[in-house]
C-alpha cells in the first residue's frame, strides 16, 4: 500500500511480460495495461539467507506465507535499477520440496477488486464526469477506487486535461450497476472506445509504469494518452535496425480473423427499444463483404455504440511484426515501453524487404538472460 521496499529476493529463472494491451493479434486501437511475471520458484535456502524468513524458527512456513502474502506484498523486477515489471503477488502460493512458487501480477490485479462507486453507497448513488478528456476520466476512476478505507496505493498521475473542443465525453456510473463497475474493467472500456482521434473519441492508452519514488519506496505512474493523441507521449522515437548490435531479424505473423467491413453495434435496451447502429468501411478489390456484431449492455448512448463499432472496423488482413533486442543494447531496457513509437529498419526481409517501418510497441517479453521480444501493433496488409 505504501511501496516500501522490504528487501531482495533470490535471482531465479523467470519470464516476464508487459503490454499496453494483451499482446495478441487484435483490433488495432485498444490500449489498457497489463503486466505479469511467470510463476517462479523462490528457493527456501535463498529466502533464508536473504532474511525473508528464518527457517530455524518453528512455524516458518506460516511466517513465509505471511511475508509474501498475495495482494499484500509483491515484487519489482529491475534492470540496472529501473523497475520494469512490478506488482502484487497473485494467486495461491505453492510450497514445493525446495522452494515457494509464486506469481506476480500488475497493479490492475488490485484495481480489478475495487468498485467505482461512491462510499455513500446505494442503488441510486451515481458518479458522473463530463468536460474532461477520456484520460482524465480514467484518472478520476482510479482516484475514486483509491478513496476507500485501506484504499491507498502509491500511484501518481498526469495533470488534468479538459476535453478537446469538439469532444463531449460523459461517463456516469450508477450504484445499481455495481456488478459491472470494477475499476480495471471500467478502465478497459475507456481505453478501448474507438472512433476519430481528431474528434477526441479514440480511447487513450493507459499504462501503469513502475518507478523508483526514493531509496526505500517504489510506486507506479498512471500514464494516459490525450484527446488529441491517444498514444502515451515519449521524448524520442526509438530506432532499431536489423543486423545492428543486439538487434535480431523482424518476424511477422498474419491473420484475417478480424476483418470486418461492416460492424453492427448493440447497446442497452430491450426488443425494439434496443440501441443499435451499423458502421462500414471500404472493401478491397476481390474481397468478399465480411460483417461482425459487437454488443455491451453498458453502452448507454448512440455515440458510445457508434464509437465502439468503429473501433472494430478492419478492411483487410493484419500482420503483426516482432523483433528481439538485447536489454543492454543501444536502447537499454527501461528506456522503451509498450505504447512507444519506434522505427524499425529491415534489410532483405522475407516479409518487408528493405524499408523502414513506423511501428508502435504493443508488448514486451523477456527473461533473466536479457533478451527482450518486442511485439508491435498489427498493421494492415497492403
RAWOLIN-V178543 format. One record per pair of residues at least 12 apart in sequence whose C-alpha atoms are under 7 Angstrom apart, sorted by the first residue. I is the first residue (numbers start at 1). J is the second residue. Records with the same first field share a line. If there is no record, write none. Layout:
I = J / J
This chain:
1 = 152 / 153 / 154
2 = 153 / 154
3 = 154 / 217 / 218 / 219
4 = 216 / 217 / 218
5 = 216 / 217 / 218
8 = 50
9 = 47
10 = 42 / 46 / 47
12 = 42
13 = 368
14 = 38 / 40 / 367 / 368
15 = 37 / 38 / 366 / 367 / 368
16 = 36 / 37 / 38 / 365 / 366 / 367
17 = 35 / 36 / 37 / 364 / 365 / 366
18 = 34 / 35 / 36 / 85 / 363 / 364 / 365
19 = 33 / 34 / 35 / 338 / 362 / 363 / 364
20 = 32 / 33 / 34 / 205 / 206 / 207 / 338 / 339 / 362 / 363
21 = 33 / 34 / 362
22 = 34
23 = 362 / 363 / 375
25 = 320 / 378
26 = 258
27 = 258 / 312
28 = 377 / 378
29 = 192 / 194 / 311
30 = 191 / 192
31 = 191 / 192 / 204 / 205 / 206
32 = 187 / 188 / 191 / 205 / 206 / 207
33 = 206 / 207 / 208
34 = 106
35 = 85 / 105 / 106
36 = 104 / 105 / 106
37 = 103 / 104 / 105
38 = 103
39 = 101 / 102 / 103
40 = 101 / 102 / 103
41 = 99 / 100 / 101 / 102
42 = 99 / 100 / 101
43 = 98 / 99 / 100
44 = 98 / 99 / 100
70 = 88 / 89 / 90 / 91
71 = 88 / 89 / 90 / 110
72 = 88
73 = 88 / 89
74 = 87 / 88 / 89 / 104
75 = 87 / 88 / 104
79 = 333
82 = 334
83 = 210 / 211
84 = 210 / 334
85 = 210
86 = 106 / 210
87 = 104 / 105 / 106 / 107
88 = 104 / 105 / 106 / 107
89 = 102 / 103 / 104 / 105
90 = 103 / 104 / 105
91 = 103
108 = 184
111 = 183 / 184
112 = 182 / 183 / 184 / 185
113 = 182
114 = 145 / 182 / 183
115 = 145 / 178 / 181 / 182 / 183
116 = 141 / 144 / 145 / 181 / 182 / 183
117 = 175
121 = 175
122 = 175
123 = 175 / 176
124 = 174 / 175 / 176
125 = 174 / 175
126 = 172 / 173 / 174 / 175
127 = 172 / 173 / 174
128 = 171 / 172 / 173
129 = 170 / 171 / 172
130 = 169 / 170 / 171
131 = 162 / 163 / 168 / 169
132 = 161 / 162 / 163 / 169
133 = 161 / 162 / 163 / 164 / 169 / 226 / 227
134 = 169 / 190 / 203 / 204 / 227
135 = 204 / 224 / 225 / 226
136 = 160 / 161
138 = 187 / 190
141 = 183
142 = 183
145 = 183
154 = 219 / 220
155 = 219 / 220 / 221 / 222
156 = 220 / 221 / 222
157 = 221 / 222 / 223
158 = 222 / 223
163 = 227
164 = 200 / 227
166 = 199
167 = 199 / 200 / 201
190 = 203
191 = 203 / 204 / 205 / 206
193 = 307 / 308 / 311
194 = 307 / 308 / 310 / 311
195 = 307 / 310 / 311
197 = 227 / 228 / 229
198 = 228
200 = 227 / 228
201 = 307
202 = 230
203 = 230
204 = 224 / 225 / 226 / 230 / 231
205 = 224 / 225 / 230 / 231 / 232
206 = 223 / 224 / 225
207 = 222 / 223 / 224
208 = 220 / 221 / 222 / 223
209 = 221 / 222
231 = 339
232 = 339 / 340
234 = 340
237 = 341 / 342
238 = 341 / 342 / 343
239 = 342 / 343 / 344
240 = 343 / 344 / 345
241 = 344 / 345 / 346
242 = 345 / 346 / 347
246 = 325 / 326 / 329
247 = 324 / 325 / 326
248 = 323 / 324 / 325
249 = 323
250 = 321 / 322 / 323
251 = 321 / 322 / 323
252 = 319 / 320 / 321 / 322 / 351
253 = 319 / 320 / 321
254 = 318 / 319 / 320
255 = 317 / 318 / 319
256 = 317 / 318
258 = 314
259 = 290 / 314 / 315 / 316 / 317
260 = 290 / 291 / 292 / 313 / 314 / 315
261 = 280 / 281 / 282 / 283 / 289 / 290 / 291 / 313 / 314 / 315
262 = 278 / 279 / 280 / 281 / 290 / 291 / 292 / 313
263 = 278 / 279 / 280 / 291 / 292 / 293 / 309 / 312 / 313
264 = 277 / 278 / 279 / 292 / 293 / 294 / 309
265 = 277 / 278 / 293 / 294 / 295 / 305 / 306 / 309
266 = 294 / 295 / 296 / 305
267 = 295 / 296 / 297 / 298 / 299 / 300 / 305
268 = 297 / 298 / 299 / 300
275 = 302
277 = 305 / 306
279 = 309 / 310
280 = 313
281 = 313 / 315
282 = 315
283 = 315
294 = 309
316 = 380 / 381
317 = 380 / 381
318 = 378 / 379 / 380 / 381
319 = 378 / 379 / 380 / 381
320 = 376 / 377 / 378 / 379
321 = 375 / 376 / 378
322 = 373 / 374 / 375 / 376
323 = 373 / 374 / 375
324 = 371 / 372 / 373 / 374
325 = 371 / 372 / 373
326 = 370 / 371 / 372
327 = 370 / 371 / 372
338 = 361 / 362 / 363 / 364
339 = 360 / 361 / 362
340 = 360 / 361
341 = 359 / 360 / 361
342 = 358 / 359 / 360
343 = 356 / 357 / 358 / 359
344 = 356 / 357 / 358
345 = 357
359 = 376 / 377
360 = 376 / 377
361 = 374 / 375 / 376 / 377
362 = 375 / 376 / 377
363 = 375 / 376
